[in-house]
Amino acid sequence: MTNEMRLEFKPLSENEVFARVCVAAFLLPLDPKVTDMADIKTAVSEAVTNAIIHGYESAEGNVELNCRYEDNVVYIEVSDEGCGIDDIQLAKKPLYTSKPELERSGMGFTVMEAFMDEVEVISEKGKGTTVKMLKRLKL
C-alpha cells in the first residue's frame, strides 16, 4: 500500500497541532500501533515547532509537510525557507538552543532521533531547512 500527502501552512504555533493531527489521520489506514503513532506525532511536533520557532523570525513564509508511506514504512519531511542552521551538529546536541530567551529545552532533534528510525537534517544558511524522518511501523 502506498499513499502520500503534502500540506503547506503559515509558521504559526497553532499550526503545530494541525500538522500532527493531519499526519495521524493520514496514517490511520495503516492501523499503526499506539506507540508508533505517538512516536510519529511527537517527532512531527518537534520538527514543525523547530521550523516555526527557529526557521522564521516572523510569520512570513510557509512550512511544508510531506508525508508518504509504502507498506509499513512512513517517510516525513518538514521544510521551511527560513534562516537555515549555521552548524547542524551543534544544533543536534542535547540541550543546545539558539533561542535561550524563549526558554527552549534544546531537545528537539534528540527527541526526533529517539522516536524515529532515521532523521536527516539538510540546511543552508539563508535558504531554509528540511528535516527528513523515517519510521518503520511494527506490524
TORMAR-286944 format. One line per field, with one value per residue: x, y, z of N, C-alpha, C, O in turn; residue number from 1; residue in three letters. Coordinates in nm, 2 decimals, padded with zeros to 4 digits, always signed. Layout:
N
n.east = (X, ...)
n.north = (Y, ...)
n.up = (Z, ...)
ca.east = (X, ...)
ca.north = (Y, ...)
ca.up = (Z, ...)
c.east = (X, ...)
c.north = (Y, ...)
c.up = (Z, ...)
o.east = (X, ...)
o.north = (Y, ...)
o.up = (Z, ...)
pos = (NUM, ...)
code = (ALA, ...)
END
This chain:
139
n.east = (+00.08, +00.06, +00.08, +00.05, +00.09, +00.07, +00.12, +00.09, +00.15, +00.12, +00.38, +00.29, +00.23, +00.00, -00.04, +00.12, -00.02, -00.22, -00.07, +00.03, -00.20, -00.31, -00.11, -00.15, -00.41, -00.38, -00.23, -00.39, -00.52, -00.32, -00.34, -00.17, +00.03, -00.04, +00.19, +00.37, +00.23, +00.22, +00.49, +00.55, +00.38, +00.49, +00.75, +00.69, +00.57, +00.79, +00.96, +00.80, +00.76, +01.03, +01.07, +00.89, +00.97, +01.25, +01.31, +01.19, +01.18, +00.96, +00.61, +00.63, +00.64, +00.63, +00.56, +00.63, +00.49, +00.55, +00.43, +00.45, +00.37, +00.49, +00.39, +00.48, +00.64, +00.70, +00.75, +00.86, +00.88, +00.97, +00.98, +01.12, +01.16, +01.33, +01.57, +01.78, +02.03, +02.32, +02.52, +02.48, +02.55, +02.61, +02.35, +02.21, +02.30, +02.21, +02.03, +02.12, +02.03, +01.93, +01.77, +01.77, +01.64, +01.38, +01.33, +01.37, +01.40, +01.60, +01.60, +01.48, +01.59, +01.70, +01.48, +01.34, +01.52, +01.52, +01.26, +01.21, +01.32, +01.51, +01.67, +01.74, +01.90, +01.89, +02.03, +02.07, +02.23, +02.03, +01.85, +01.69, +01.56, +01.54, +01.39, +01.42, +01.25, +01.21, +01.01, +00.97, +00.69, +00.56, +00.43)
n.north = (-00.12, +00.22, +00.57, +00.93, +01.27, +01.63, +01.92, +02.27, +02.55, +02.84, +02.97, +02.95, +02.91, +02.77, +02.60, +02.38, +02.18, +02.13, +02.02, +01.78, +01.63, +01.60, +01.44, +01.21, +01.14, +01.08, +00.85, +00.66, +00.45, +00.26, +00.13, +00.17, +00.08, +00.20, +00.31, +00.36, +00.55, +00.75, +00.81, +00.91, +01.13, +01.29, +01.34, +01.48, +01.70, +01.82, +01.87, +02.05, +02.25, +02.34, +02.44, +02.66, +02.81, +02.84, +02.86, +03.08, +03.43, +03.58, +03.56, +03.53, +03.35, +02.99, +02.67, +02.35, +02.03, +01.71, +01.38, +01.03, +00.70, +00.36, +00.05, -00.07, +00.15, +00.48, +00.80, +01.12, +01.46, +01.78, +02.11, +02.44, +02.77, +02.94, +03.09, +02.90, +02.67, +02.73, +02.55, +02.23, +02.00, +02.11, +02.21, +01.98, +01.88, +01.76, +01.98, +02.21, +02.53, +02.78, +02.98, +03.08, +03.27, +03.23, +03.02, +02.76, +02.40, +02.27, +02.01, +01.92, +01.79, +01.57, +01.44, +01.38, +01.20, +00.99, +00.89, +00.83, +00.61, +00.69, +01.01, +01.29, +01.60, +01.87, +02.17, +02.51, +02.81, +03.10, +03.00, +02.79, +02.49, +02.14, +01.87, +01.53, +01.23, +00.89, +00.61, +00.28, +00.10, -00.11, -00.42)
n.up = (+00.00, -00.09, -00.04, -00.04, +00.09, +00.10, +00.28, +00.33, +00.53, +00.73, +00.94, +01.23, +01.57, +01.65, +01.43, +01.47, +01.61, +01.43, +01.21, +01.33, +01.38, +01.13, +01.01, +01.17, +01.11, +00.84, +00.85, +00.96, +00.80, +00.79, +01.03, +01.26, +01.55, +01.88, +02.01, +01.80, +01.66, +01.85, +01.87, +01.61, +01.60, +01.80, +01.70, +01.46, +01.58, +01.71, +01.48, +01.33, +01.52, +01.55, +01.29, +01.29, +01.52, +01.50, +01.23, +01.12, +01.18, +01.18, +01.08, +00.81, +00.51, +00.46, +00.61, +00.50, +00.49, +00.41, +00.37, +00.34, +00.27, +00.23, +00.22, +00.53, +00.60, +00.69, +00.56, +00.63, +00.58, +00.68, +00.60, +00.57, +00.45, +00.58, +00.79, +00.81, +00.94, +01.11, +01.21, +01.20, +01.34, +01.60, +01.66, +01.69, +01.93, +02.25, +02.46, +02.35, +02.24, +02.01, +02.09, +02.37, +02.52, +02.49, +02.65, +02.56, +02.54, +02.40, +02.30, +02.07, +01.82, +01.94, +02.05, +01.81, +01.69, +01.88, +01.86, +01.60, +01.33, +01.15, +01.10, +00.92, +00.86, +00.66, +00.56, +00.47, +00.51, +00.52, +00.33, +00.43, +00.59, +00.59, +00.74, +00.73, +00.80, +00.90, +00.97, +01.06, +01.08, +01.34, +01.29)
ca.east = (+00.00, +00.13, +00.00, +00.13, +00.02, +00.15, +00.05, +00.16, +00.08, +00.19, +00.46, +00.22, +00.24, -00.12, -00.04, +00.19, -00.12, -00.28, +00.02, +00.04, -00.33, -00.32, -00.03, -00.21, -00.53, -00.33, -00.17, -00.49, -00.55, -00.22, -00.37, -00.04, +00.03, -00.05, +00.32, +00.42, +00.15, +00.26, +00.63, +00.54, +00.32, +00.59, +00.85, +00.63, +00.55, +00.92, +01.01, +00.72, +00.80, +01.16, +01.06, +00.82, +01.04, +01.39, +01.32, +01.13, +01.17, +00.82, +00.51, +00.65, +00.68, +00.54, +00.62, +00.58, +00.49, +00.52, +00.42, +00.43, +00.40, +00.50, +00.38, +00.49, +00.75, +00.65, +00.85, +00.80, +00.97, +00.92, +01.07, +01.10, +01.25, +01.37, +01.71, +01.88, +02.11, +02.47, +02.60, +02.38, +02.60, +02.58, +02.21, +02.16, +02.34, +02.11, +02.02, +02.16, +01.92, +01.97, +01.68, +01.76, +01.55, +01.24, +01.33, +01.36, +01.48, +01.71, +01.59, +01.40, +01.65, +01.73, +01.35, +01.31, +01.61, +01.48, +01.13, +01.21, +01.43, +01.61, +01.65, +01.84, +01.88, +01.96, +02.01, +02.16, +02.21, +01.95, +01.77, +01.60, +01.60, +01.45, +01.41, +01.36, +01.24, +01.16, +00.97, +00.92, +00.58, +00.56, +00.31)
ca.north = (+00.00, +00.34, +00.69, +01.05, +01.39, +01.75, +02.04, +02.39, +02.63, +02.95, +02.93, +02.99, +02.80, +02.68, +02.50, +02.25, +02.08, +02.09, +01.93, +01.64, +01.57, +01.57, +01.32, +01.10, +01.10, +01.03, +00.72, +00.57, +00.33, +00.16, +00.07, +00.17, +00.06, +00.33, +00.36, +00.41, +00.68, +00.86, +00.85, +00.99, +01.26, +01.37, +01.38, +01.58, +01.82, +01.88, +01.92, +02.17, +02.36, +02.39, +02.53, +02.78, +02.89, +02.87, +02.89, +03.21, +03.53, +03.63, +03.47, +03.53, +03.23, +02.88, +02.54, +02.24, +01.90, +01.60, +01.25, +00.93, +00.56, +00.25, -00.07, -00.03, +00.25, +00.61, +00.90, +01.25, +01.58, +01.91, +02.21, +02.58, +02.85, +03.04, +03.14, +02.80, +02.64, +02.76, +02.43, +02.12, +01.91, +02.18, +02.22, +01.84, +01.84, +01.78, +02.10, +02.33, +02.61, +02.91, +03.08, +03.06, +03.37, +03.17, +02.91, +02.63, +02.30, +02.23, +01.87, +01.88, +01.69, +01.45, +01.37, +01.32, +01.08, +00.89, +00.83, +00.78, +00.52, +00.77, +01.15, +01.36, +01.74, +01.94, +02.31, +02.61, +02.94, +03.19, +02.93, +02.71, +02.36, +02.03, +01.75, +01.41, +01.13, +00.76, +00.53, +00.15, +00.06, -00.25, -00.49)
ca.up = (+00.00, -00.10, -00.04, +00.00, +00.10, +00.12, +00.35, +00.34, +00.63, +00.79, +01.06, +01.35, +01.67, +01.65, +01.32, +01.51, +01.64, +01.30, +01.14, +01.38, +01.37, +00.99, +00.99, +01.24, +01.03, +00.72, +00.87, +01.02, +00.72, +00.82, +01.16, +01.34, +01.70, +01.95, +02.04, +01.68, +01.63, +01.94, +01.83, +01.49, +01.63, +01.88, +01.61, +01.37, +01.66, +01.73, +01.36, +01.29, +01.61, +01.51, +01.17, +01.33, +01.62, +01.46, +01.09, +01.08, +01.28, +01.17, +01.02, +00.67, +00.45, +00.49, +00.64, +00.42, +00.55, +00.32, +00.43, +00.24, +00.32, +00.14, +00.31, +00.67, +00.62, +00.68, +00.53, +00.67, +00.56, +00.73, +00.54, +00.58, +00.37, +00.68, +00.81, +00.80, +01.06, +01.10, +01.25, +01.22, +01.45, +01.72, +01.68, +01.72, +02.06, +02.36, +02.55, +02.28, +02.17, +01.96, +02.14, +02.52, +02.58, +02.48, +02.75, +02.48, +02.61, +02.32, +02.29, +01.95, +01.74, +02.02, +02.06, +01.68, +01.67, +01.97, +01.83, +01.46, +01.29, +01.08, +01.09, +00.84, +00.86, +00.55, +00.59, +00.40, +00.57, +00.44, +00.24, +00.49, +00.65, +00.57, +00.83, +00.68, +00.90, +00.85, +01.08, +01.02, +01.17, +01.39, +01.24)
c.east = (+00.09, +00.04, +00.09, +00.04, +00.12, +00.06, +00.14, +00.08, +00.18, +00.27, +00.41, +00.21, +00.11, -00.12, +00.04, +00.09, -00.19, -00.20, +00.02, -00.09, -00.35, -00.24, -00.10, -00.33, -00.49, -00.28, -00.27, -00.52, -00.44, -00.24, -00.24, -00.07, +00.02, +00.09, +00.38, +00.36, +00.20, +00.40, +00.63, +00.48, +00.41, +00.70, +00.81, +00.61, +00.69, +00.97, +00.94, +00.75, +00.93, +01.15, +00.99, +00.91, +01.18, +01.40, +01.29, +01.14, +01.03, +00.73, +00.52, +00.70, +00.59, +00.63, +00.55, +00.60, +00.46, +00.52, +00.38, +00.45, +00.40, +00.50, +00.38, +00.59, +00.68, +00.77, +00.79, +00.91, +00.90, +01.03, +01.03, +01.19, +01.30, +01.52, +01.82, +01.95, +02.26, +02.55, +02.50, +02.42, +02.58, +02.43, +02.15, +02.21, +02.23, +02.13, +02.07, +02.03, +01.97, +01.87, +01.66, +01.66, +01.40, +01.23, +01.30, +01.44, +01.60, +01.71, +01.52, +01.46, +01.67, +01.60, +01.32, +01.40, +01.57, +01.35, +01.12, +01.33, +01.54, +01.57, +01.77, +01.80, +01.96, +01.93, +02.11, +02.12, +02.14, +01.86, +01.67, +01.65, +01.49, +01.49, +01.34, +01.36, +01.18, +01.13, +00.91, +00.81, +00.59, +00.43, +00.26)
c.north = (+00.12, +00.46, +00.81, +01.17, +01.51, +01.86, +02.15, +02.49, +02.74, +02.91, +02.99, +02.88, +02.71, +02.58, +02.38, +02.14, +02.03, +01.99, +01.79, +01.57, +01.52, +01.44, +01.19, +01.05, +01.03, +00.88, +00.62, +00.44, +00.22, +00.08, +00.06, +00.14, +00.20, +00.39, +00.42, +00.54, +00.79, +00.90, +00.94, +01.13, +01.35, +01.42, +01.49, +01.71, +01.89, +01.94, +02.05, +02.28, +02.42, +02.49, +02.66, +02.87, +02.94, +02.91, +03.03, +03.31, +03.60, +03.53, +03.48, +03.40, +03.12, +02.76, +02.44, +02.11, +01.79, +01.47, +01.15, +00.80, +00.46, +00.13, -00.02, +00.08, +00.39, +00.71, +01.04, +01.35, +01.70, +02.01, +02.35, +02.65, +02.97, +03.06, +03.03, +02.78, +02.66, +02.63, +02.32, +02.04, +01.98, +02.18, +02.09, +01.80, +01.86, +01.91, +02.22, +02.40, +02.74, +03.02, +03.06, +03.16, +03.33, +03.05, +02.78, +02.53, +02.25, +02.08, +01.82, +01.77, +01.56, +01.37, +01.30, +01.19, +00.97, +00.82, +00.78, +00.69, +00.59, +00.92, +01.21, +01.51, +01.80, +02.09, +02.40, +02.74, +03.04, +03.13, +02.83, +02.57, +02.26, +01.92, +01.63, +01.30, +01.01, +00.68, +00.40, +00.11, -00.09, -00.31, -00.59)
c.up = (+00.00, -00.10, +00.00, +00.01, +00.12, +00.18, +00.34, +00.43, +00.68, +00.92, +01.19, +01.45, +01.67, +01.54, +01.36, +01.54, +01.51, +01.22, +01.20, +01.37, +01.23, +00.96, +01.05, +01.16, +00.90, +00.73, +00.93, +00.93, +00.74, +00.95, +01.25, +01.49, +01.76, +01.98, +01.92, +01.64, +01.72, +01.91, +01.71, +01.52, +01.71, +01.79, +01.51, +01.45, +01.68, +01.60, +01.32, +01.39, +01.58, +01.39, +01.21, +01.42, +01.57, +01.32, +01.05, +01.20, +01.29, +01.11, +00.87, +00.62, +00.49, +00.54, +00.55, +00.49, +00.44, +00.40, +00.33, +00.31, +00.21, +00.23, +00.46, +00.70, +00.59, +00.66, +00.56, +00.64, +00.60, +00.68, +00.56, +00.49, +00.45, +00.68, +00.79, +00.93, +01.03, +01.11, +01.29, +01.34, +01.59, +01.76, +01.72, +01.86, +02.16, +02.44, +02.48, +02.22, +02.13, +02.01, +02.29, +02.58, +02.57, +02.57, +02.67, +02.55, +02.53, +02.29, +02.16, +01.87, +01.81, +02.03, +01.92, +01.66, +01.77, +01.93, +01.68, +01.43, +01.22, +01.08, +01.02, +00.84, +00.75, +00.56, +00.51, +00.46, +00.47, +00.34, +00.30, +00.53, +00.61, +00.67, +00.77, +00.78, +00.85, +00.98, +01.02, +01.13, +01.21, +01.35, +01.35)
o.east = (+00.19, -00.07, +00.19, -00.07, +00.23, -00.05, +00.27, -00.04, +00.30, +00.22, +00.47, +00.19, +00.13, -00.20, +00.04, +00.10, -00.22, -00.25, +00.01, -00.09, -00.41, -00.28, -00.10, -00.35, -00.55, -00.30, -00.23, -00.53, -00.47, -00.18, -00.21, -00.17, +00.07, +00.10, +00.45, +00.43, +00.22, +00.43, +00.70, +00.54, +00.42, +00.73, +00.88, +00.65, +00.69, +01.03, +01.00, +00.77, +00.95, +01.21, +01.03, +00.92, +01.22, +01.50, +01.35, +01.10, +01.00, +00.78, +00.43, +00.78, +00.48, +00.75, +00.43, +00.70, +00.35, +00.61, +00.29, +00.53, +00.33, +00.59, +00.30, +00.63, +00.62, +00.87, +00.68, +01.03, +00.78, +01.14, +00.91, +01.30, +01.32, +01.59, +01.93, +01.94, +02.31, +02.63, +02.46, +02.34, +02.54, +02.40, +02.05, +02.16, +02.16, +02.25, +02.07, +01.95, +02.06, +01.89, +01.55, +01.60, +01.32, +01.12, +01.22, +01.55, +01.69, +01.82, +01.49, +01.39, +01.66, +01.60, +01.28, +01.34, +01.59, +01.34, +01.03, +01.43, +01.66, +01.46, +01.88, +01.69, +02.08, +01.81, +02.23, +02.01, +02.18, +01.78, +01.57, +01.77, +01.37, +01.61, +01.22, +01.47, +01.09, +01.20, +00.83, +00.84, +00.63, +00.32, +00.15)
o.north = (+00.13, +00.46, +00.79, +01.18, +01.48, +01.88, +02.14, +02.51, +02.73, +02.82, +03.08, +02.76, +02.59, +02.48, +02.28, +02.03, +01.91, +01.89, +01.69, +01.44, +01.41, +01.35, +01.09, +00.93, +00.93, +00.80, +00.50, +00.34, +00.10, -00.02, -00.05, +00.17, +00.30, +00.51, +00.52, +00.64, +00.90, +01.02, +01.04, +01.23, +01.47, +01.54, +01.59, +01.82, +02.02, +02.05, +02.15, +02.40, +02.54, +02.59, +02.77, +02.99, +03.05, +02.98, +03.09, +03.27, +03.66, +03.42, +03.43, +03.34, +03.14, +02.76, +02.44, +02.08, +01.80, +01.44, +01.17, +00.79, +00.47, +00.10, +00.06, +00.10, +00.41, +00.70, +01.06, +01.34, +01.73, +02.01, +02.38, +02.59, +03.08, +03.06, +03.06, +02.86, +02.60, +02.60, +02.32, +02.00, +01.91, +02.16, +02.08, +01.70, +01.96, +01.94, +02.33, +02.33, +02.80, +03.14, +03.03, +03.13, +03.38, +02.98, +02.69, +02.56, +02.19, +02.02, +01.70, +01.67, +01.45, +01.25, +01.19, +01.09, +00.85, +00.70, +00.71, +00.69, +00.55, +00.95, +01.19, +01.54, +01.78, +02.13, +02.36, +02.79, +03.05, +03.20, +02.79, +02.54, +02.29, +01.88, +01.63, +01.27, +01.01, +00.68, +00.40, +00.10, -00.17, -00.25, -00.65)
o.up = (+00.08, -00.17, +00.06, -00.05, +00.16, +00.13, +00.35, +00.42, +00.67, +00.99, +01.25, +01.40, +01.70, +01.54, +01.28, +01.50, +01.50, +01.17, +01.12, +01.36, +01.20, +00.89, +00.99, +01.14, +00.86, +00.64, +00.94, +00.99, +00.71, +00.98, +01.29, +01.54, +01.71, +01.97, +01.92, +01.60, +01.68, +01.92, +01.71, +01.48, +01.69, +01.80, +01.49, +01.40, +01.66, +01.60, +01.27, +01.35, +01.59, +01.39, +01.16, +01.39, +01.58, +01.28, +00.97, +01.31, +01.39, +01.08, +00.80, +00.68, +00.55, +00.52, +00.54, +00.54, +00.38, +00.48, +00.25, +00.41, +00.11, +00.31, +00.50, +00.82, +00.49, +00.73, +00.51, +00.68, +00.57, +00.71, +00.57, +00.45, +00.41, +00.57, +00.77, +01.02, +00.93, +01.02, +01.40, +01.42, +01.68, +01.87, +01.79, +01.92, +02.16, +02.47, +02.53, +02.16, +02.19, +01.98, +02.34, +02.69, +02.65, +02.57, +02.72, +02.61, +02.58, +02.27, +02.14, +01.84, +01.76, +02.02, +01.92, +01.61, +01.73, +01.95, +01.65, +01.50, +01.24, +01.06, +01.05, +00.81, +00.74, +00.57, +00.50, +00.46, +00.36, +00.28, +00.24, +00.52, +00.61, +00.67, +00.75, +00.85, +00.75, +01.08, +00.93, +01.25, +01.13, +01.37, +01.32)
pos = (1, 2, 3, 4, 5, 6, 7, 8, 9, 10, 11, 12, 13, 14, 15, 16, 17, 18, 19, 20, 21, 22, 23, 24, 25, 26, 27, 28, 29, 30, 31, 32, 33, 34, 35, 36, 37, 38, 39, 40, 41, 42, 43, 44, 45, 46, 47, 48, 49, 50, 51, 52, 53, 54, 55, 56, 57, 58, 59, 60, 61, 62, 63, 64, 65, 66, 67, 68, 69, 70, 71, 72, 73, 74, 75, 76, 77, 78, 79, 80, 81, 82, 83, 84, 85, 86, 87, 88, 89, 90, 91, 92, 93, 94, 95, 96, 97, 98, 99, 100, 101, 102, 103, 104, 105, 106, 107, 108, 109, 110, 111, 112, 113, 114, 115, 116, 117, 118, 119, 120, 121, 122, 123, 124, 125, 126, 127, 128, 129, 130, 131, 132, 133, 134, 135, 136, 137, 138, 139)
code = (MET, THR, ASN, GLU, MET, ARG, LEU, GLU, PHE, LYS, PRO, LEU, SER, GLU, ASN, GLU, VAL, PHE, ALA, ARG, VAL, CYS, VAL, ALA, ALA, PHE, LEU, LEU, PRO, LEU, ASP, PRO, LYS, VAL, THR, ASP, MET, ALA, ASP, ILE, LYS, THR, ALA, VAL, SER, GLU, ALA, VAL, THR, ASN, ALA, ILE, ILE, HIS, GLY, TYR, GLU, SER, ALA, GLU, GLY, ASN, VAL, GLU, LEU, ASN, CYS, ARG, TYR, GLU, ASP, ASN, VAL, VAL, TYR, ILE, GLU, VAL, SER, ASP, GLU, GLY, CYS, GLY, ILE, ASP, ASP, ILE, GLN, LEU, ALA, LYS, LYS, PRO, LEU, TYR, THR, SER, LYS, PRO, GLU, LEU, GLU, ARG, SER, GLY, MET, GLY, PHE, THR, VAL, MET, GLU, ALA, PHE, MET, ASP, GLU, VAL, GLU, VAL, ILE, SER, GLU, LYS, GLY, LYS, GLY, THR, THR, VAL, LYS, MET, LEU, LYS, ARG, LEU, LYS, LEU)
END
